[in-house]
Amino acid sequence: MAGGGDWRRTGTNRTTQSKVLRLRRTIGPSGPSRRSLRGLDWFVFFLADTQMGFGPLVAVYLTAQKWTQGDIGLVLTAGGLIALAGQMPGGALVDAARSERVLAACAVLAIGASAFLIGAWPVFTVVLAAKLLHSAASCILGPAIAALSLGLVGHSAIAERLGRNARFASIGAGLAAAGMGTAGYLISNQAVFFITAALCMPTLLALWMIGAGQIDPEQAHGGKARPHPGGPTSTLRMLVQNRPLMVFASCLALFHLANAAMLPLTAGMVTMRSGEWAAALVGACILVPQVVVAALAPWVGRQATIRGRRPILLLGFAALPVRGILLAFVNDPDMLVAVQILDGISAAALAVLVPLVIADVTRGTGHFNLAQGIIGTAVGTGASISTTLAGYAADQFGIAAAFVMLAGLAAAGFFAVLAYMPETAGFPEDSNDSRRGALFLKVSRARRR
């Protein structure tokens, strides 16, 4: 009774307890609320829908508007260059943001505006500005989704959360591709962009469902960094000195140098061999990996927690050279579609493990999202070279030789992971200074034991 009387007499304690109770009602006893987690699910889903409108349908729409192929190529190239150059600034902006939700909402609005502009005014200057706006916004949204996920569930549950993100993104992209293709056929190609703009509304609603107070801002940035002298240059230098991060970036550059050109080459080969069924078969080649990712991604997240990151990463990298060799020697168009299952395996593994490994090796640095930008730059560089390199090889030596070359590059990426990439699960939250060179030493000692 004495304790109860003290409590009634102490206004400060009463206020403190009420705040604690309100916080518990908000986040629940064991983590974020179901509402916030569902909000993140649907945010990822609808965002994949909106991004689908900026895929190949842009070229189809502009061609129908009597654009020259040179102008279409210029707009797409400019957008690609901005997407590549904006990876690191986009990640740094997410790290610097006080609210990832507000920043993500601004990026979604920018995507909606760019879609509306393309649909309403298909003139060169407007479309170019809209494409640049879309590319810049996309550079923010990739890191923002990972930051929201990490800030909500923390490092202990991030693997399964990323698997869930990949599932919803894949389902959203697949349904959007079918729906927008149907809208373009039944209504008009222009309608696709107005639909894309309209889809930003449920995207923002889903983002609003994520409770702002449930996102740990320090956790979302990869922990609190130890103060160090210098500006952005010294921060970037610190990350470049993170050896596992740089090894991972190099391996991913090799992977996408081999991977990016495989689907375009496959589409060309199917078109030459299948005649009137080519469009349906190419569509199947795109859809099959999406289905595999939706099915496998949650399993990948669970296994990455149970078995570690390295075995699943090796599986994803191993599927690519096998796919390249099969594409080089399989002639039946239906079998070419079946080979795309391997693309889904690689995509499921990397969709989960890329942000997961980055979170592991940057834990405690406070620059998780800038590190995502570094990885994104490496991926974009490899992918942009891939199509040119494979196209030259196909012209000079034939499509089969081009696939064998890409399989060789993929094998090089696999062996790079096997030889140099450590297991990143369970890395301690060290300071920036100790993380720079010690990780490989820790791994080598662990292997010797």
JOKAWO-V992001 format. One record per run of one state. SS is the DSSP state (hx for helix, st for strand, lp for the rest). FROM is the first residue (numbers start at 1). TO is the last residue. If there is no record, write none. Layout:
# JOKAWO-V992001
{{SS & FROM & TO} {SS & FROM & TO}}
This chain:
# JOKAWO-V992001
{{lp & 1 & 1} {hx & 2 & 9} {lp & 10 & 10} {hx & 11 & 27} {lp & 28 & 33} {hx & 34 & 52} {lp & 53 & 56} {hx & 57 & 64} {lp & 65 & 68} {hx & 69 & 96} {lp & 97 & 99} {hx & 100 & 120} {lp & 121 & 123} {hx & 124 & 153} {lp & 154 & 154} {hx & 155 & 186} {lp & 187 & 188} {hx & 189 & 209} {lp & 210 & 211} {hx & 212 & 214} {lp & 215 & 216} {hx & 217 & 220} {lp & 221 & 231} {hx & 232 & 240} {lp & 241 & 242} {hx & 243 & 306} {lp & 307 & 308} {hx & 309 & 329} {lp & 330 & 332} {hx & 333 & 361} {lp & 362 & 367} {hx & 368 & 397} {lp & 398 & 398} {hx & 399 & 420} {lp & 421 & 431} {hx & 432 & 448} {lp & 449 & 449}}
